[in-house]
Amino acid sequence: MFKFDYEARIRRYQDALREEGIDFAITISAANVRYLTGFWGYATRAEYSEPGRLTCVVVPQKGTPLLVVPKIERSFAQAATRHLPIEIRHHVEWTTPDDPMDPWEIVRDYIRKSSGTPNVRLSIERPQLTERAYLPIQEAFDGFEIVTSSGILERHRDIKDEAELRLLKGCGDLASSMFNVELEAIKRGRCRECDVAMLGWQHNVLACAECIETSTDNGEFVDSPIGMSAQLLTSGPRLSRAHGTASTRVIEPTDLVAIDLCRVPFLLGYRIGFGRVISQRPLNSTEQDINATVKKSYEVGVSMLRPGSVVSEIDAAVRNVLQEGGLGDYIMHRCGRTTGIESEIRMQEGVQRTLEADMVLSFEPSIYMDRFQSRIESTFRVTNDGPELLTRVPEEMIMI
């Protein structure tokens, strides 16, 4: 049974706020709202970070948090948080004597009643907000001491608890089985890219539905098995597109095909990363050399996936192998990121975070060229005994 302890998450966050001297924290990030409450709704859409349909959680140092939602989301919010001690208030999009149109009016009222003092120190997730979203906050809380969130909640999300680790292991198994479904479709031949992706999508939805029905408290029918982003899948002349979604192109018998499940939510909204390239023909000598260099970069990086490693140093080591192999011009993105409800720590230049045990990360050294792609994307759990592979498919180009 998958059950997340949202009360414990809120208590831990409140402990951190007390240590930092923050009276109230306003959380707007959809991933953070979901992490604290289990509610998401349509909150991943940009408009839900802005006042028109704002969703946010206000967490005090102690006491009951407030979840503010647009009225259109209230029923969903009540169902998702039914076992959680949390106050829910909604705002509307029209003038009414009973419900406020301004969501910040709700937040101000809650803070004033809860604090009993005008001297309030308020934390805001400033880096995640556009200027359009932040200006109303400045106006609404003029006179308050506003500080930028220290990112402690994101750091809490980085380290997975026991339920999350079990869930992400299930995500890895599902990614592997979904890949095999799509691989078999490619072997049968004469499919469009979108046909292959749809077969994998159907497999994913049915597996997620079974998980919801057998492994969750499904009493309020909150979770949907249909939560998948557009799948990245390219072939032939489209292989240089790192973010190429499955198209209507017919996969030819001698094509290379890149399957990338990077942004696919698998179970209960948790994400991992997975990708492999399938070749339907022998590689020529140049392609073999390129592929060997990418595999070497992968092995160098995997050897560094241990507690204490600095993520920017992992990215630099991977990039150095690719550049020394003459492939620098074909690197399109960083080598990975930690994952969970959302992408979390970016493994890229300048990021000095270190890996810790029970982080889960997607690792993907990759190069993209005209009609050729070489990449291995796997998800690992970081442990004190070395990285644990969660996407159990051979870590190499798949030859058929």
Summary of the structure (lengths in Angstrom):
residues: 400
radius of gyration: 23.0
end to end distance: 38.1
largest distance: 74.6
contacts: 1313
relative contact order: 0.11
helix: 40%
strand: 18%
